[in-house]
Amino acid sequence: MNLSEDGIPEASPNPESKPKSESKKRPFKVEVLEKISTLMAAAFGFVAAFAWNETFKTLLLGQVGDEARPIVLVGYA
C-alpha cells in the first residue's frame, strides 16, 4: 500500500492508465470553440423559446379577446 506525504493511503496505480502528464490533452483553441458553439446553441434555443412564447400569447389572446386579458394571462402562466 502506497502512502502519500500526509499518510493517507493512495489507490494502487492502474497499469493501463497513463500518468497525468501523458494524458491526452486537447488544444486550448478546440476547447474554446466547443464552449462558444455550446453557448451559441443555448442562445438560439432561448430566442426560439421567446418566439414561441409570443406566438402562443398572440394566439391565445386572439381567441379570447382583450376584455379577459388579466385572467387569460394568469391561466397562460
N, C-alpha and C positions, 0 to 999 in steps of 0.2 A: 504494500500500500504506500502510495506516494503522499507526502505531507507538504503543504505549502509553507511559506515562511511564517504564516500565522498559526501553524499547527493544525490546520483544517485538512481533513483527508480530501485528496483530489481523485476524480474519477480516473480509472485506468484509460490510457490513450487507446483509441481505436486504431489498429494498424492500417486500416484502409483510408482513414481521414488524413488530410494534409494539414500541416501547420497553418496558422492564420496568415502568415506572411506569404505562403504559397497559394492561398485560396484564390479562386477566380474573382478578379476584380473587374468591374465594368468601368469604362471610362466615364469621367465626370460629365462630358457632353451628352452621352447617352442617357444618363440619369436625369439631367436637366430637361432633355427633350421628352422623356417619358412623363415627367412631372407636369410639364407645360401641356402636353396632349391630354392628360387626365383632367387638369383644371379647365381646359377649353371644352372638353366633353361635358363637364359639370355645368359650365356656364351656358352652353347650348341647351342643356336639359332644363335649367331654370327659365330661360327665355321661352321655350316651348310650353312649360307649365303655366307661365303667366299668360301666354297667348290663349291656351285652352281655358284658363280661368275667366278671362274676359269674354270668350265666346259663350261659355255656359251661362255667365251672368247676363249677357245680352239676350240670349235665347229665353232664359227664364223670365226676365223682366218683360220681354216682348209678349210672352204668353199671358202673364198675369196683369200687366198694366202698371202704371205709375202710382195709382192710389194705394196699392198694398205694398209699396216698396219696403218699408221697415220690416214688416212681417216676413216678406219673401226673403229678404237678406238674412234674417235670423235663421229661417229654415234652410237657406242655402249654406250658411256657415255650419 
